[in-house]
């Protein structure tokens, strides 16, 4: 997972702090869990720094804050003078540094980064998961994805924190019917009776609509809405809808680990496959434009690579950390034997 960095706090420490926050919320007053958490906290000053940052941020988006009160009180108990002075200095640094961090990283990105560790549904690399929705709808998250589901009395809300999502909405039985929305770091998607796919990237969120329609609202300009109809896609940036075009049917199966290619470029297929394989996957420029056709099970990346090598003029070169697809060398010309006079 990739968490944005608070000023002076390593991202690794923030990730671990967020995971401990979730564990303490689930374990309650379990003494062994708290002892392990305390050992982690004492092991590095950066851990204490990260823990306080997570607690402060979590108060804005997570109900786990109240459940983790025992851990928070344990942190506030002075263990000895040097420790108390160290925590005091760290608290001052965090307090003074927060405005600078806010300038460097938008609050929404900061919130979404920390929320990833606390998401109700997460998938690892190479995994796909089905999510049953309380209203009878269905959803799937793809490889290395994180999703929060929050159905309340006035709103049915999903938050895609990272990765891929496929949604098939259902009619709401509540009176009046509650809107169905998907929030990402870039803005809000409001479903208008639909089936659609969502993919998050650093700069924007891609939405492909296969049935019905979806209304898009950028995070920084929520009044600037745009409706995407069935058969269309759009890129939602934080300030505007950046572009629209024809939906890519290949994306209808990505969250379920299936890629349907109909003339897809090889380099585009490998970019998707790389999200399901433990190694980085790339290709040489001279084969990137080759076109592929077929249905590829992304959850079996080695099978996909074997199929590509068998059907295209390419060969697979494997290293310790990466896989490279290159052009297959032409067979050597065979020289006929000379006849003896």
C-alpha positions in Angstrom: 0.0 0.0 0.0 1.2 3.5 -0.6 0.5 6.1 2.1 1.3 9.8 1.7 4.0 11.0 4.0 3.4 13.3 6.9 6.3 15.7 7.2 9.3 13.8 8.6 7.5 10.5 9.2 8.5 7.5 7.0 5.6 6.0 5.1 6.5 2.5 6.4 5.9 3.7 10.0 2.6 5.2 9.0 1.5 2.0 7.4 2.4 0.0 10.5 0.7 2.5 12.8 -2.5 2.3 10.8 -2.4 -1.5 11.0 -1.9 -1.4 14.8 -4.8 1.0 15.1 -7.1 -1.4 13.3 -5.8 -4.4 15.4 -6.3 -2.6 18.7 -9.8 -1.6 17.7 -10.7 -5.2 16.9 -8.9 -6.8 19.9 -10.2 -4.4 22.5 -8.3 -4.8 25.8 -6.5 -8.0 24.8 -3.3 -7.7 26.9 -1.0 -9.6 24.6 -2.0 -7.4 21.6 -1.4 -4.3 23.7 2.0 -5.5 24.8 3.1 -6.2 21.2 1.8 -2.8 20.2 3.8 -1.2 23.1 6.9 -3.0 22.1 6.5 -1.7 18.5 5.8 1.8 19.8 9.0 1.8 22.0 11.2 0.4 19.3 11.6 3.6 17.3 10.7 7.3 17.9 9.3 7.3 14.3 6.7 4.8 15.5 5.4 7.1 18.2 5.3 9.9 15.7 3.4 7.8 13.2 1.0 6.6 15.9 0.0 10.1 17.0 -0.5 11.1 13.4 -2.8 8.2 12.7 -4.8 8.9 15.9 -5.2 12.5 15.0 -6.2 11.8 11.4 -8.5 8.9 12.3 -10.7 11.1 14.3 -11.9 12.6 11.1 -12.9 9.4 9.3 -12.9 6.3 11.5 -15.3 5.2 14.3 -12.4 3.0 15.5 -11.1 6.0 17.4 -13.4 5.4 20.3 -12.6 1.7 20.4 -8.9 2.4 20.5 -9.2 4.7 23.6 -7.3 2.2 25.8 -4.3 2.3 23.5 -4.4 6.1 23.3 -4.4 6.3 27.1 -1.5 3.9 27.3 0.5 6.2 25.0 -0.3 9.2 27.1 1.0 7.6 30.4 4.6 8.9 31.0 7.0 6.0 31.2 10.0 8.1 32.3 11.3 11.6 32.0 13.3 11.2 28.8 10.3 9.4 27.1 7.9 12.1 28.2 10.2 14.9 26.8 10.7 13.0 23.6 6.9 12.6 23.0 6.4 16.3 23.9 9.0 17.3 21.3 7.4 15.0 18.7 3.9 16.4 19.4 5.2 19.9 19.0 6.9 19.0 15.7 3.7 17.4 14.4 1.6 20.3 15.5 3.9 22.8 13.8 4.4 20.6 10.8 0.8 19.9 10.0 0.2 23.2 8.1 3.2 22.5 6.0 2.1 19.0 5.3 -1.3 20.3 4.3 0.3 22.5 1.8 2.3 19.7 0.3 -0.4 17.0 0.3 -4.2 17.6 -0.2 -6.1 16.5 2.9 -8.3 14.2 0.8 -5.3 12.2 -0.4 -3.9 12.1 3.2 -7.3 10.8 4.5 -7.7 8.2 1.7 -4.1 6.9 2.2 -4.6 6.2 5.9 -8.1 4.8 5.3 -6.6 2.1 3.0 -5.2 0.2 6.0 -8.6 0.3 7.7 -10.8 -0.6 4.7 -13.6 -3.1 5.2 -12.6 -5.0 2.1 -9.0 -5.5 0.9 -7.4 -7.7 -1.7 -3.7 -8.7 -2.0 -1.7 -8.7 -5.2 -3.1 -11.3 -7.6 -6.4 -11.6 -5.7 -10.0 -10.7 -6.7 -12.8 -10.6 -4.2 -16.6 -10.5 -4.4 -18.5 -8.1 -2.1 -22.1 -8.7 -1.3 -24.1 -5.5 -0.8 -26.9 -5.2 1.7 -29.4 -4.0 -0.9 -28.9 -7.0 -3.2 -26.4 -5.3 -5.4 -23.0 -6.9 -6.2 -19.4 -5.6 -6.4 -16.0 -7.0 -7.0 -12.6 -5.6 -6.2 -9.5 -6.5 -8.3 -5.9 -7.0 -7.4 -4.3 -4.9 -4.7 -7.5 -3.0 -4.1 -9.2 -1.5 -1.0 -12.9 -0.7 -0.6 -15.1 0.7 2.2 -18.8 0.0 2.3 -21.0 2.4 4.4 -24.7 2.0 4.1 -26.6 4.6 6.2 -30.2 5.8 6.5 -29.8 8.4 3.9 -27.0 7.2 1.6 -25.5 4.0 0.1 -21.8 4.8 -0.1 -18.8 2.9 -1.3 -15.3 4.4 -1.1 -12.8 3.0 -3.5 -9.5 3.7 -1.8 -7.3 2.0 -4.3 -7.4 -0.3 -7.3 -10.3 -1.6 -9.4 -14.0 -2.0 -8.7 -16.9 -3.4 -10.7 -20.4 -2.6 -9.4 -23.9 -3.8 -10.4 -26.4 -1.8 -8.5 -29.8 -2.9 -7.3 -33.0 -0.9 -6.7 -33.2 0.4 -3.1 -36.2 -0.8 -1.1 -35.9 2.0 1.4 -38.5 4.8 1.3 -37.5 7.2 -0.1 -34.8 5.4 -2.1 -31.2 6.2 -1.0 -28.7 7.5 -3.6 -25.9 5.1 -4.5 -22.5 6.7 -4.7 -18.9 5.7 -5.1 -16.3 8.1 -3.7 -12.6 8.1 -4.8 -9.9 10.6 -3.9 -10.8 12.5 -7.1 -14.5 12.9 -6.6 -17.9 11.3 -6.4 -19.8 8.9 -8.8 -23.5 8.8 -8.4 -25.1 5.7 -10.0 -28.3 6.1 -12.0 -29.3 2.5 -12.1 -26.3 1.0 -13.6 -23.3 -1.4 -14.1 -19.9 0.3 -14.2 -16.2 -0.2 -13.6 -14.0 2.1 -11.7 -10.1 2.3 -11.7 -8.1 4.6 -9.6 -4.7 6.1 -10.7 -2.6 8.8 -9.2 -3.9 11.6 -11.4 -7.5 10.6 -12.0 -10.2 8.0 -11.7 -11.4 6.1 -14.8 -15.1 5.2 -15.1 -16.5 2.8 -17.8 -20.3 2.6 -17.9 -21.8 -0.6 -19.4 -25.5 -0.1 -18.3 -27.5 2.9 -17.2 -25.6 6.1 -16.4 -23.2 7.6 -13.8 -23.1 11.3 -12.7 -19.6 12.5 -11.9 -18.7 15.3 -9.5 -15.0 16.4 -9.1 -13.9 16.7 -5.4 -12.8 20.4 -5.8 -15.8 21.4 -7.9 -18.7 19.3 -6.8 -21.2 21.5 -8.7 -19.5 20.9 -12.0 -21.3 17.5 -12.7 -21.1 15.4 -15.9 -23.3 12.4 -16.8 -21.6 9.4 -18.5 -24.0 7.3 -20.4 -23.9 3.5 -21.1 -21.1 2.7 -23.6 -19.0 5.7 -22.5 -16.0 6.2 -20.3 -14.6 9.3 -18.6 -11.6 10.4 -16.6 -12.5 12.1 -13.4 -9.8 14.5 -12.1 -10.0 16.4 -8.8 -11.1 19.6 -10.5 -12.8 18.5 -13.6 -13.9 15.7 -15.9 -10.9 15.5 -18.1 -12.1 13.5 -21.1 -14.8 11.2 -22.3 -14.9 8.5 -25.0 -16.1 5.0 -25.8 -16.2 2.5 -22.9 -13.6 -0.3 -23.0 -15.5 -3.6 -22.6 -12.2 -5.2 -21.5 -12.5 -3.4 -18.2 -15.8 -5.1 -17.4 -14.0 -8.1 -16.1 -10.8 -6.6 -14.6 -12.1 -6.5 -11.0 -13.0 -10.2 -11.4 -9.6 -11.1 -12.7 -10.6 -11.5 -16.4 -9.4 -9.4 -19.3 -11.3 -9.6 -22.5 -9.1 -8.3 -25.3 -10.3 -7.5 -28.8 -7.3 -5.9 -30.6 -5.7 -4.7 -27.3 -2.1 -3.6 -27.5 0.4 -6.0 -26.0 1.9 -3.3 -23.8 -1.5 -2.3 -22.4 -2.3 -6.0 -21.6 1.0 -6.3 -19.8 0.4 -3.2 -17.8 -2.8 -4.9 -16.4 -1.1 -8.3 -16.0 1.7 -6.7 -14.0 -0.8 -5.8 -11.2 -1.5 -9.5 -10.7 2.1 -10.9 -10.8 4.7 -10.6 -8.1 7.3 -9.5 -10.6 7.4 -6.4 -12.7 6.3 -7.1 -16.3 7.3 -5.1 -19.4 8.1 -5.4 -23.0 10.5 -4.0 -25.6 9.2 -1.1 -27.7 9.3 -3.1 -30.9 6.6 -5.5 -29.7 4.4 -3.2 -27.6 2.1 -2.4 -30.5 1.3 -6.0 -31.3 -2.4 -6.7 -31.0 -3.9 -9.4 -28.9 -7.4 -11.1 -29.0 -8.8 -13.4 -26.4 -10.0 -13.9 -22.8 -7.1 -13.9 -20.3 -7.4 -15.1 -16.7 -5.3 -12.5 -14.9 -5.3 -14.6 -11.7 -3.2 -17.1 -13.6 -0.5 -14.7 -14.9 1.9 -17.5 -15.9 -0.7 -19.1 -18.0 -1.3 -15.8 -19.7 2.4 -15.4 -20.4 2.6 -18.9 -21.9 -0.4 -18.1 -24.1 1.2 -14.9 -25.4 4.5 -16.6 -26.1 2.7 -19.4 -28.0 0.5 -17.0 -30.1 2.8 -14.1 -30.8 6.3 -13.7 -32.2 7.7 -13.0 -28.8 9.9 -14.7 -26.2 9.9 -14.3 -22.4 13.1 -13.3 -20.6 13.0 -13.7 -16.8 15.1 -12.0 -14.2 15.1 -12.0 -10.5 12.8 -9.0 -10.2 11.3 -8.5 -13.6 9.9 -10.3 -16.7 10.7 -8.8 -20.2 8.8 -9.7 -23.4 11.0 -9.3 -26.4 10.8 -10.2 -30.1 11.5 -13.8 -30.9 14.6 -14.0 -33.1 14.1 -15.1 -36.6 15.1 -18.7 -37.3 18.6 -19.1 -38.7 18.7 -19.8 -42.4 19.5 -23.4 -43.3 22.3 -23.8 -45.9 21.8 -26.9 -48.0 24.8 -29.2 -48.0 27.0 -29.0 -51.0 27.1 -31.9 -53.4 30.4 -33.6 -53.9 31.5 -33.6 -57.5 
